[in-house]
Amino acid sequence: MLLFSGAASAFDLPGLTAADISATSRAPAAGRPAPQERDWTVMVYLNAKNNLEEAGLKDLNEMESAGSTAKVAIVAELGRVKGYYDGDGDWTGVRRYLVQKDADMSHIASPVLADLGATDMGDYRTAEDFVRWAKENYPARHYLLIVWDHGSGWTRSAAVSRGISYDDGSGNHMTVPQLAAVLKDSGGADIYASDACLMQMAEVAGELRDHAAYIVGSEETEPADGYPYDAILAKLDADPAMTPRELAGTIVNAYGGYYSARGTGATLSALDTAAFPEFLRLTGAFVSAAEAAGDRGVIKRGLYYAQHYSYEDNKDLDSFLAYVAAKSRSQTVKDAAGALQAQLRGRLVAFKAAADYAAVPDGMEQTDYTRAGGLAVYLPGSVPAAGYSGLRWAADSGWGGFLDWTVHK
């Protein structure tokens, strides 16, 4: 069922054109005016069908503080579920919005373009459908896709299912390969961003690398506030001619500034996927050098000393390489670790930002987030969890065999 909300004519809403309205109506395709091509379409898959529901509505209201323009379309698919937050009408289900400028942070005023009912936002095909719909109705020279929700990257924990976009109504979520399928099957994006915890890992980037020019995400858990959408989108509205690289940097820098000002620990980075082939080659060279030198002892100590995040198996790759380069007795291993670290810092990680806690919360260990190199990697020091060998990263970099080598004499 397609819906329009608000008493005023939708044609009077700033940034919303006749083509926008017609594209969401039941009119036959032959009778529709062609949608205008914007500079950017920002697509936010906002799965708040869990305990992040209140934060999801807050973030959509932040998007409204900027709003769509003739140059930038901001579209969102928002899901809610009973049991967590009863504000703004306490409706449930999934709705699509063209985000319009509005200053009321307690109410979503943007027009509801479609009510999809009890749609499963943990099903990757739902996300694919949203991206295809957004591109068809709001074509642009550049696309930013944000998947908003809980995220777990890659972990061996049996209590946590690896992936992103957890729907409490269905009990489903997207696996990392399914997330890659969303991008691949819908034509990709200039920037893919996870507004979710723990997703900036080599294992995730390895799946997504062919389908986005830049990948934005956090090595660490994210604060509940997530991205500062008002700051990011206001900058894009003011400069819609931004290149994908410039917008990726804007997201990272705005995020770092937001949490630094609040004294809250956080990390965010943007990867340039054009650097990934060389990153894979240098990773393979490092793995081969370590195995040939029999440097298992140094590697195992590196697993312990490298900076980790909320899951201990997720290590900062830069930190791990720095330890190995400093402690290995093999010059070949030192050189290989140094070359990989240089490429990580110089090409692959295009932007990074970090903020430390002004006061560490009770029960949390002190972590120097400013040491974060911008990319985490799975380093459990034990047999890899089931399914790891099926990841592209595990095979293409040799990391899967490397993990096996670290635990077998």
C-alpha positions in Angstrom: 0.0 0.0 0.0 1.3 3.4 -0.9 0.7 6.4 1.4 1.1 10.1 1.4 1.0 12.0 4.6 0.5 15.6 5.6 -2.2 18.1 4.9 -0.2 20.3 2.6 0.4 19.4 -1.1 3.5 17.2 -1.5 4.4 19.4 -4.4 4.9 22.3 -2.0 7.5 20.4 0.0 11.0 21.8 -0.5 13.2 19.4 -2.5 10.2 17.2 -3.6 9.3 17.5 -7.2 6.4 16.3 -9.3 8.7 13.5 -10.7 9.4 12.4 -7.1 5.7 12.1 -6.3 4.8 10.4 -9.6 7.6 7.9 -9.2 5.9 6.6 -6.1 2.4 6.5 -7.4 0.3 3.8 -9.1 0.5 5.7 -12.4 1.7 3.5 -15.4 5.4 3.9 -16.1 4.7 5.4 -19.6 2.9 8.3 -18.0 5.5 9.2 -15.4 7.8 12.1 -15.9 11.5 11.1 -15.8 13.0 11.6 -12.3 15.6 14.3 -12.2 19.2 13.2 -11.7 20.7 14.6 -8.6 24.4 14.8 -7.6 23.9 12.4 -4.7 21.3 10.0 -3.4 21.8 9.0 0.2 20.1 5.7 1.0 19.7 4.7 4.6 18.5 1.2 5.5 17.4 2.0 9.0 16.6 -1.2 10.8 15.4 -0.1 14.3 13.4 -3.3 14.9 15.3 -4.0 18.1 16.5 -2.2 21.2 17.9 0.6 19.0 14.4 1.8 18.1 14.5 5.1 19.9 18.0 5.9 18.4 16.7 5.1 15.0 13.9 7.7 15.2 16.4 10.2 16.6 18.7 9.7 13.6 15.9 10.1 11.1 15.0 13.4 12.8 18.7 14.4 12.5 18.4 13.7 8.7 15.4 15.9 8.6 17.4 18.8 10.1 19.3 18.8 6.7 16.7 17.4 4.3 16.6 16.6 0.6 17.3 19.3 -2.0 17.3 19.6 -5.8 20.9 18.3 -5.7 20.7 15.7 -2.9 18.0 13.1 -2.3 17.9 11.5 1.2 15.8 8.4 1.3 15.3 6.1 4.2 13.6 2.7 5.0 12.8 2.7 8.7 11.5 -0.3 10.6 10.0 -0.4 14.1 8.8 -3.1 16.4 6.8 -3.3 19.6 8.4 -3.4 23.0 11.1 -0.8 23.0 10.0 2.8 22.3 6.5 4.2 22.2 7.2 7.7 20.9 6.0 9.3 17.6 2.9 7.3 17.3 4.3 4.0 18.4 3.6 2.5 14.9 5.2 -0.8 13.8 6.3 -2.1 10.5 8.5 -0.7 7.8 8.1 2.6 6.0 9.9 4.4 3.2 10.6 8.2 3.3 11.9 10.9 1.2 13.5 12.9 4.0 12.4 16.6 4.0 13.8 19.5 6.0 12.2 19.9 9.4 13.3 21.3 12.8 11.1 19.2 15.1 13.3 16.5 16.7 10.4 14.8 18.4 8.4 13.9 15.3 9.1 12.6 11.8 7.4 15.0 9.4 8.7 13.6 6.1 6.2 12.1 3.7 5.6 8.3 4.0 6.0 7.1 0.4 5.3 3.5 1.1 4.1 1.4 4.1 5.6 -2.1 3.7 4.0 -3.6 6.8 5.7 -6.4 8.6 8.7 -6.7 6.3 11.7 -8.6 7.4 14.7 -6.2 7.6 17.0 -9.0 8.5 16.5 -10.5 5.0 19.1 -9.2 2.6 16.6 -9.3 -0.3 14.6 -6.6 1.5 17.7 -4.4 1.5 18.3 -5.1 -2.2 14.7 -4.1 -3.0 15.1 -0.8 -1.1 18.3 0.1 -3.0 16.8 -0.8 -6.4 13.8 1.3 -5.6 15.9 4.3 -4.4 18.0 4.2 -7.5 15.0 3.9 -9.9 13.1 6.8 -8.3 16.0 9.0 -7.2 18.7 8.6 -9.8 22.0 10.3 -9.1 25.6 10.6 -10.3 26.7 9.2 -7.0 25.2 6.9 -4.3 25.9 6.5 -0.6 24.4 3.4 1.0 24.2 3.3 4.8 23.1 0.1 6.7 22.1 1.2 10.2 21.7 -1.3 13.1 23.6 -3.6 15.3 26.7 -5.1 13.7 29.2 -7.8 14.8 31.7 -8.0 11.9 33.4 -11.4 12.2 33.7 -13.1 15.6 34.0 -16.7 16.9 31.5 -16.1 19.7 28.7 -18.7 19.6 26.4 -16.2 21.3 26.7 -13.7 18.4 25.7 -14.3 14.8 28.2 -12.7 12.5 26.8 -9.9 10.3 24.5 -6.9 10.5 20.9 -5.7 10.5 19.2 -7.8 13.2 15.4 -7.9 13.1 13.9 -8.9 16.4 10.5 -9.5 14.8 11.8 -12.2 12.4 15.0 -13.3 14.3 17.0 -12.8 11.1 20.0 -10.8 10.1 22.3 -10.4 7.1 25.5 -12.4 7.0 28.7 -10.7 5.6 28.4 -12.5 2.2 24.7 -11.5 2.1 25.6 -7.9 2.7 28.0 -8.1 -0.3 25.1 -9.6 -2.3 22.9 -6.5 -1.5 25.6 -4.3 -3.1 26.4 -6.5 -6.0 22.8 -7.3 -7.0 21.7 -3.7 -6.8 24.5 -2.2 -8.8 26.9 -1.1 -6.0 27.5 2.3 -4.5 30.2 4.9 -4.5 30.3 4.7 -0.7 29.1 1.9 1.5 28.9 2.7 5.2 28.0 0.6 8.2 26.4 2.7 11.0 26.9 -0.3 13.2 29.4 -1.9 15.6 32.6 -3.7 14.7 32.1 -3.8 10.9 35.5 -2.3 9.7 37.3 -5.6 9.3 39.3 -7.1 6.6 36.8 -10.0 6.5 34.0 -7.6 5.7 35.9 -5.4 3.3 37.1 -8.5 1.5 33.5 -9.3 0.6 32.4 -5.8 -0.3 35.5 -4.5 -2.1 34.3 -4.9 -5.7 31.0 -3.1 -5.1 31.9 0.2 -3.5 34.7 2.7 -4.1 34.9 3.5 -0.3 33.9 1.5 2.7 33.2 3.3 5.9 32.9 1.6 9.3 34.1 1.3 12.9 36.7 -1.2 14.3 35.1 -0.8 17.7 31.5 -0.8 19.0 29.7 2.4 18.1 27.9 4.6 20.7 24.1 4.5 20.4 24.0 7.9 18.8 25.7 6.5 15.7 26.6 8.9 12.9 25.9 12.7 13.4 23.6 12.8 10.4 22.7 16.5 10.8 26.4 17.6 10.5 27.2 15.2 7.7 24.2 15.9 5.5 24.3 19.6 6.1 27.8 19.6 4.6 26.7 17.5 1.7 23.7 19.8 1.0 26.1 22.8 1.1 28.5 21.2 -1.3 26.7 18.6 -3.4 29.6 18.5 -5.9 31.6 16.5 -3.3 33.5 13.6 -4.8 33.0 10.2 -3.2 36.4 10.5 -1.5 35.5 13.9 -0.1 32.2 12.7 1.3 33.8 9.6 2.8 36.3 11.9 4.6 33.4 14.2 5.7 31.6 11.3 7.3 34.8 10.1 9.2 35.8 13.6 10.3 32.3 14.6 11.5 32.0 11.4 13.5 35.4 11.8 15.1 34.7 15.5 16.0 31.3 14.6 17.4 32.5 12.0 19.9 35.7 13.9 20.7 33.6 16.8 21.8 31.6 14.5 24.1 34.5 12.6 25.5 33.1 9.3 24.2 35.4 6.5 22.9 34.8 5.8 19.2 36.6 4.8 16.0 35.8 5.3 12.3 37.7 4.9 9.1 37.2 4.9 5.3 38.9 2.4 3.1 39.8 3.1 -0.5 39.0 -0.2 -2.3 41.2 0.7 -5.3 44.1 -0.2 -2.9 42.8 -3.6 -2.1 44.6 -5.7 -4.8 48.0 -4.5 -3.5 46.8 -5.0 0.1 46.0 -8.6 -0.7 49.4 -9.1 -2.4 51.3 -7.6 0.5 49.3 -9.6 3.0 50.1 -12.8 1.1 53.8 -11.8 1.1 53.8 -11.2 4.9 52.0 -14.5 5.6 54.5 -16.4 3.4 57.5 -14.8 5.1 56.2 -15.5 8.6 55.5 -19.1 7.8 58.8 -19.6 6.0 60.7 -18.1 9.0 58.9 -20.3 11.5 58.1 -17.1 13.4 55.2 -18.7 15.3 56.3 -17.5 18.7 56.5 -13.8 17.7 53.1 -14.1 16.0 51.5 -15.6 19.1 52.9 -12.9 21.3 51.6 -10.4 18.7 48.1 -11.8 19.1 48.4 -10.9 22.8 49.9 -7.5 22.6 48.0 -6.1 19.6 45.2 -3.8 20.4 41.8 -5.5 20.4 38.2 -4.2 20.7 35.0 -5.5 22.3 35.7 -8.9 21.0 39.2 -10.1 21.8 39.5 -12.0 18.5 39.2 -8.7 16.6 42.7 -7.1 16.5 43.9 -3.9 15.1 46.0 -4.9 12.1 48.3 -1.9 12.2 49.0 -2.7 15.9 49.7 -6.3 15.2 52.1 -5.6 12.3 54.0 -3.0 14.4 54.7 -5.6 17.1 55.8 -8.3 14.6 58.1 -5.8 12.8 59.7 -4.8 16.0 60.1 -8.3 17.5 60.8 -10.7 14.7 64.4 -12.0 14.3 63.9 -12.4 10.6 64.7 -9.4 8.4 62.4 -10.8 5.7 59.5 -10.9 8.1 60.3 -7.4 9.4 60.4 -6.0 5.8 57.2 -7.8 4.8 55.4 -6.5 7.9 56.7 -3.0 7.3 55.6 -3.0 3.7 52.1 -4.1 4.6 51.8 -1.6 7.4 53.0 1.2 5.0 50.4 0.3 2.4 47.7 0.1 5.1 48.6 3.6 6.3 49.4 5.2 3.0 46.7 3.9 0.6 44.1 1.6 2.0 43.0 3.6 5.0 42.0 6.9 3.3 40.7 8.5 6.4 40.5 7.6 10.1 39.3 9.3 13.3 39.2 8.3 16.9 38.0 9.7 20.2 39.0 8.5 23.7 36.7 8.4 26.8 37.2 11.5 29.0 36.3 9.1 31.9 36.3 5.3 31.3 32.9 3.8 32.1 32.8 1.4 35.0 33.6 -2.2 34.0 35.3 -1.1 30.8 39.1 -1.5 30.3 41.1 1.5 29.3 41.7 1.6 25.5 43.7 4.1 23.6 41.5 4.5 20.6 43.9 7.0 19.0 46.1 3.9 18.2 43.5 2.5 16.0 44.9 1.9 12.5 41.6 1.9 10.7 41.2 -1.8 10.0 40.6 -4.8 12.3 41.3 -8.4 11.4 40.3 -11.8 12.8 43.2 -13.2 14.9 41.8 -15.7 17.4 45.0 -17.6 18.2 43.0 -20.8 17.9 41.3 -22.8 15.1 39.2 -20.3 13.0 35.5 -20.5 13.6 33.3 -22.5 11.2 32.7 -20.7 7.9 35.9 -18.6 7.9 37.6 -20.5 5.1 34.6 -19.6 2.8 35.3 -15.8 3.1 37.0 -14.2 0.0 39.6 -12.5 2.3 40.6 -15.8 3.9 41.4 -17.4 0.6 42.7 -14.3 -1.4 45.1 -13.1 1.2 46.2 -16.5 2.6 45.0 -15.4 6.0 42.9 -18.5 6.5 45.9 -20.8 6.1 47.9 -18.4 8.3 45.5 -18.7 11.1 45.7 -22.5 10.8 49.5 -22.3 10.9 49.5 -20.2 14.1 47.9 -23.1 16.1 49.5 -26.1 14.5 53.1 -27.2 15.0 
